Amino acid sequence: MDVLGLAVAILCFSSCFLLGWWFLNRSLYNHLEERDYQVQALWSTVFALSCNFISLVLFEIVNVMDPGLRRVAWYLSVYGMLALLLGVLPYYHSYRLLSCAGSLRRGHVAVGAALFWAAFIYGFWRLGTYLPGVPPATEGVFRMKQAISRVGVMGTWMIAVLSGYAAVSFPYSYLSLFVRPVEAFEIVAMEEQSRQAQVMCEEKRRRIELARQEMERMAEGRKGLGLGLGLGLVGGAGGGGNQAHQRLLAGGGAGTGGSGATLTSRLGSVVGGLMSWGHPTTPADTIRVLEAEVRSLESLHKTLAVELAELKSERARALESRTLAGHCKNALGYAMSAYCVYKMYTSLKALIFGEDLISDTVGSALSFALRWVSHGSINVDVQLLSQYLTLAFIGGISAMSLRGFLKNLRKLFSFVRGAGTASSLVLLLTQVTGFYAVSSLLLIRKNVPLEYRSGMDAAMGGQLDFQFFHRWFNGLFLASALLTLLLLYGQYQAHKYDPLEMLPTTNNSYYKGSSRR
């Protein structure tokens, strides 16, 4: 038994598990008191299996482990991933949602989660009849080929969309050509707007508090008035007649001017009612209006905070573009732009003429480069050298793809930080990560030499229609890249305008004049 190879495999899996645990702590659970260690363990396991796919591909090329042990590792990784994606994760997610939904007993929750899982499996298998690229179930429905093809089609859709977005956004973020120059007065003006919105929001909150105090005083006054009327009725039996007589005399003496005073008061009340039409007339109405204004101001303050962060980021990019590191990033951006154009060209060519999945892409490119540079004078074992270049190429592709995917996950985590559904979101993203890993394995297979594909193919249920997966990827990649290009172009055109012209402030001329001075 290959003890060293087994130790290396266990060490790689454990390291990736700990890395996934650390990533989740740093990305989402860093600012949350709620922490579900079972959810975190599921995420770390899926992350470790995803990285284990890449490790096994590299072990195939470098020949680190015994072939029999590698095949066992392939089977364990693929079967373990499918068991998590199609069994454990859907059931546990349903169980958590039902247990949090109401006061159900644990047994009822388990039965409900089992029913949800059965519905998920039925829908997943029925979806395969409508998805392109899924082979017909001639050998049976519950086969590895059926599960892998369904997971691969849905995961390839995610990979293509993310790759198309990254292929355009990465050069866009590195090229200094698209860096918008942001002056200091723009940031100062935006900070002033944000401060004014915050001050107005605090002022309206104080008015809401005063209105609530006024409502409490009015309620206490009504209680006191009711108590006084009750006491007056009790004492009115003794001296009520004399007081009524005096009031009657007073009314008779002022009878001439009483009608005029009454008419004046009535006219004043009518005019006051007309003047207050559409405006809050009671403290309760005032509170409702002020609360609506506070919500609007809070939304405005959040929007201004996001725009302020974007302005500061753009100014930092503009300052960095003038340094040596900025020039290096600019050169890398041009190189990535050329690669993006080349990738879009090859995807379009593959869609029209088909794609060669038999030859070794890295070996063919290396042979062409050596012939073009040396004109046939350099004799190198291309097959041996291409293995190591393939190793580096696959490692680079996998690392960049996984890095981009995790970066997008961190952006999504930042929006839900502090939300009560954080664990449910982690479970959903764990499922997405597993689909992404299986599809990446299907697409990376093209770059692996023929003699190293047998272990992968056997673990995935035999030969699949890999041509379809690449056509599916190329079409979605082109659509995603073109859509991202249009969106970024529109964003760039919108940012060319001076944002201070749209700010409702009277201090713009002051800021601009101070900047000119």
N, C-alpha and C positions, 0 to 999 in steps of 0.2 A: 504494500500500500504506500502511496506517495504521501508520506507524513508532512514533508515540507510544503508540498502543494496544498494540502488540506489546511495547514496552518496559515498559509498566505491567503487562501479563500476566506477563512473565518476572520482573519485580521482585516481584510478589505471590507467585508460585510459589517463588522462591528464598527469600524471607523466611519463608514457611510451612515450607519444608524445614529451614531453620536453626532455627526455633522448635521443630519436632519433635525435632531433634537435641538441642537444649538441654533439652527436657522429659525425654527419656530419660536424659540424663546426670544430671539433678537428682533423678529419681524412683527409678531402679533402679540404674544404673551408678555412682552416687555412692559406694557403699561396697563395690563389687565389684572385685576385681583382674581377673577374667575380663571381657573386652570383645571382642565380635564386631562389627567395623565393617560387615560385610556385612549383618548383621541390623539394625544401627542405620540403615543406609542404606535398607533396605526399609521399616522403620517410618516414617522421615522422609518417604519418597516417598508412602506411603499417607496420611500426615497432611497433606502438602502438597496432594494431590489432593482430600482431603476439604474442606480450607479453600478450594480452588479452586472447588468447586461453589458455595459460598456467594458467593464473589467474582463468579462469572459471573452469578448471579441478580441481584446488586446492579448489575453492569455493564449488564444488560438494562434495568433500571429507570432508571438514570441516563444510559444511552446513552453510555458511555465509549468503547467500541471500535466499529470498523466492523462492521456486521451479518454480513458474510461471514467476517470474522476471528473474531467471536464464535462463529459456527456451527462453524468449524474447531476452536476451543478447546473447545467442548462435546463434539465427537466425540473429540478427543484425550483429554480428561479421562475420559469415560465408558468408552471402549474401553481406555484405560490402566488404569483401576481394575479392570475386569473381567479384563483379562489378568493383573494381579497376583493378584487374588482366586482365580481359577480355574486359573491356570497356574503362575506363578512361586512363589507362597507354598506351595501344597501340595507341589510337587516339591522345593523347597529344604528344607522342614521334614522331609519323608521322608528326604531325603539326609542331613541332619544326624543324625537319629535312628539311621539304619542305620550311619553312620560311627562313631558313639559306642557302638553296641551291641556290637561285637566286632571281631575282626581280619579284616575283609573287605577284599578288594582294591578299588581305586577303581573299576574297571570293573564289578565285581559290585554295588557300592553304587549306581552310576548306573543299572544295569539294574533293581535292586530298587526304587529310587525311582521309576523310570518305571512299573513295575507298580503301585506304590501310587497314583501319580497317576492312572493309567487306572482303577483301582478307585474312586478318589474321584470322578472325572468321571462314571462310570457310576452310582454311588450318588446323586450330585447330580441327575443328569437323571431317574433313576427316582423320586427323591423328589418331583419335580414332579407326578407322576401322582397322588400322595396329598395334596399340599398344596392347600388351597382357594385360589381366586383366580388360579391359574396357567392361562392360556388354552390351549386345545387346539392341538397342533402341526400345524395345517392347512397352514402355509407351510413347514414343515420344523422339525427339532429344533434345529439349531444356528443360531438366530436371536437377534437382540438382544432381542426381546420376551420370548423364553423365558428367557434368562439374567437379565434385569432383574427379571422377575416372581418367579423363584425366590429371587434374592438379596433382593428387596424384602420378600417374605413373611417370611423368616427374620429379616431385620433389623428389620422392624416389630415383631416379637415382642420383641426386645431393647429397642427404644425405648419400647414401651408399658410394659414392666416397670420400666425405669429412670425413666420419667416419672411413673408412679404412685407409685413410692417417693419421688421427689424432691418431688412435689406435697404429700405428707403430712409427710415428715421435715423439709423446709425450714421451714414454719411452726412445727413442734414444737421445732426447735432455736432459734428466734428468740423465741418467746413466753415472757415471764417467768412466766406462769401455770404452766408445766411445769418451772420451775427448782427443783430440790430443794435446800433450804437445808442446807448441809454445814458443820458446826462444826469448829473446829480440833482438838478432842479426837478426833474420828473419824479424821482423817488421822494423828494421833499414834498412836492405837491400831493402825491398819492398818500403819503403819511399824514399830511394835514387833513385830507378828506377822510381818511380812516379815523383820525382822532375826533373830527367833528361829528361823525356818525356815532362814535362811542359816547361822546359827551351828550348828544341829543338823546340817545337811548337811556343814559343814566338820568337825565332830567325828566324824561317821561315816566321812568320808573318811580321817581320821587313824587311826581304828580299823582300817579296811581295810588301810592301809599297815602298821600294826603286825602284823596277822594275816599279811600276806604275808612280813614279816620273820621271823615265827615259823615259817612254813612253810619258809623257806630254812634256818633254823637246824636244824629237824628233819631236813631232807634231808641237811644236812652231818653231823648226828649219826648218821644211819643209815649213811652212807658210812664214817664212822670206826669204827662198831661192826662193820661187815662186815670191815674191814681188821684189826681186833683179833682177831676170831675166826679169821681165816686164819693169823695169826702164832701163836696159841695151839695150833692143830692141828699146826703144824710142830714146836714145842718140846715137845709133850706126850709124845713117844716116850721122852725121857730121864727126866723127873721126874713123869710123869703118874700112875704107880702109887702113889707115896708120897703125892701130893696127894689122890688118890682115897681112899686109906686114911684120911687125916686127916679128909676130908669125911664119910666113913662113920662114923667115931668120933664126930664132932660131931653127926651126925644121930642116932646111937644114944643119946647122952647126953641129947639134948633130945627124945627120942621121946614122952615123956609129955605135954609141953606143945605139941608140934608140931601135933597134931590140932586142939587148941583154937584155935591161931593161924590154922590153915588155914580152919576153920569161920567164924571171925570175919571174915577177909578175904573169904571167899566171900559171906557175908551183906552185908558192906559194898558189894561190887561189885553185888549184886542191887538193894539199896536205891538206890545211885547211879544204876543204869540206869533204875529206875522214876522217880526224880526228874528225870532228864534226858530223859524221853520227850517227843518233839516239839520239843526244843531242839537247836541245833547243837552237835555234840560234837567236831568237828574244825575246824581253821582254814579248810579249804576251804568247809565248810558255813557257817561264820561270815561268810566273804567273800561268799558268794551271798546270804545274808540281808541283810547290810549294803548290798550293791549295789542290791537291790530297794528297801530303805528310802531310799537316796539318790535313786533315780529318783522315788519318790513325793514326797520332799521338794522335789526340783527342780521337779516339776510343780506342787506347792503354791506354791512361791515365784514361779513364773511367773504363776499365777492371782492371787496376792496383788498382784503388780506391776501387772497389768492393772487390778484393782479399785482399787488406789491411784492409778493414773493417772486413772481415771474420777472418783474422789472429788476429786482436785485440779482436774480440769476442771470439775466441777460447782460447786466452791467459787469458781473463777475466774468462772464464769457468774453465780453468785449475787452476787458483788461487782460485776461489770460491770453487772448489771441495775439497780443503784442509781445509776449515772452517767447523764449525758446521752446518751452513745452507746448505753447499754442501753435507755433510753426510746425512742430512735429505732428500734432494732432491734425493740423490742416493737411499735411502731406498724407497722413493715414486716411483722412476723409476722401481725398482724391483717389487713392488706391481702392478704397471700398466703393466709391462711386463707379470706378471702372469694373470692379467685380460685380456690382449690382446690375450694370448694363449687360455684362457678359452672361450673368445668370438668367436675366430676362430673355436674352437672345437664345440661350440654350434651351430654356423652357419652351419658348415658342417653336423652336426647331424640333424639339422632341414631340410636341403636340402634333405637328404637321407630318413629320417623317417617321416618328417612332423613336424609341430609345434602345441602345445596345446594353443589355444587362449581363452579357456573358464575358466581355472583355474587362480587363483591369484598367480602370480609368487612370489611376496614378501611374501605372507602368507605361501605358500608352503615352501619357503626357511627358514622362521622363525620357522615353526613347526619342520622341519628337524633339525635345529640347536639346538632347545630346547630339543628335544628327544636325540640328540647325546651328548649334554653336561650334562644333568641332569639324563639321563637314566629313564625318566618318572616321576621324583620326583617333578618337578616344574609344577604347574598348573597355567596357565596364559590364559586369554581370548585372544587367538591368533587372532581372527577376529578383535577385537577392536584395539589391538596393531598393527596389520598389516596395518590398515588404516593410522595410523600416520607414520609408516615406509614407506608406499607407498607414502604418502605426501612428505616426505623427499627425497625418491628415485626419484620421478618424478621431484621434484624441482632441485635436483642435476643433473639429466640427461639433463633437459631442459637448465639449466644455463651453463653447460659445452658445450653442443652442440651449443648454441647460441654464447657463448664466442669464440669457435673455428671458427665458421662461420664469426663472425665480425673481428676476427684476420686476417683471410684470405682476407677479404674485405680491411682491412687497408693496407695489403701488396700490393694488387692490386692498391689501391689509390696512393701509393707511386710512382708507375711507371708512372702514368698519371698526376702527380702534375704539374701544369703549362700548361697543354695541353688545346687547345681550345674546345675539345670535352668532357670536364669534366661533364657538365650537362647531355649530352646524356648518358654518362657512368653511372651516378647516376640513371637515369631512367631505364636503363637496369638492374642494380643491384637491384633496387626496385622491378622489376618484379621477379627477381631470389629469392629475400628474401621472397616474397609472396608465391611462389611455395614451397619454403623450409618450411615455417610455416605450410602450409596446410598438407604437407607430414609428418611433425613432429607430427601433431595432429593425423593423421591416425596411425602412428607407436606407439605413446605413449598410445593409447587406450588399447593396450594389457596389460599394467601394471596397468590399472584402474580396481578396483573390478566391478563385474557384475552389482551390484545395482546402480552404478553411471554412467553407459554407456548410459542410455536411452536418456538423453538430447543431448549428442553428436551425437548419431545415428540419432535422429529425425532431427537435424539441417543439417546433411550431406546427407539427402535424403533417409534414411532407411538403411537397412543392405547391406553392400558391401562385396565383396570377399576379406576380410582382410587377408585370408590365402595367397592369391597371393601377396599382398604387402610385406608380410614378406619373402616369397620365393624370390621375386625380390630383396629385400634389402639384404638378406643373400648372394645370389649369387654375386651381385655387390660388397658387402662389402669384401668378400673373395678375389675377383679378385683385388680390389683396395689395400687391405692390402698386398697381395703377391707382387704386382708390386712395391709398396712403399718400401717393404723390400728389393727387389732386387736393386732398385735405391739407397737406403741408403747404402747398402752393397758395391755397386760399388763406391759410393762417399767416403766411409770410406777407401776402398782399395787404391783409387787414392790419398787420402790425407796422406797416410802412407809414401809416398815418400817425400824427402826433397825438398821443392819448390825452394830453392836457387840453386839447380843444374840446373834448367831450366831457371834461370835468366841470361840474357846476360850481365854480369858485371864482372869486374876483381877484385872486392873488396870482393868476397865471402870468400877467404882465410883470409883476414884481419878481417872480422866480426867474422868468426868462431874462429880464433886464439884469438881475444880479448875476446870472450865469454869463451874460455877455461881458459884464464888467469884470 
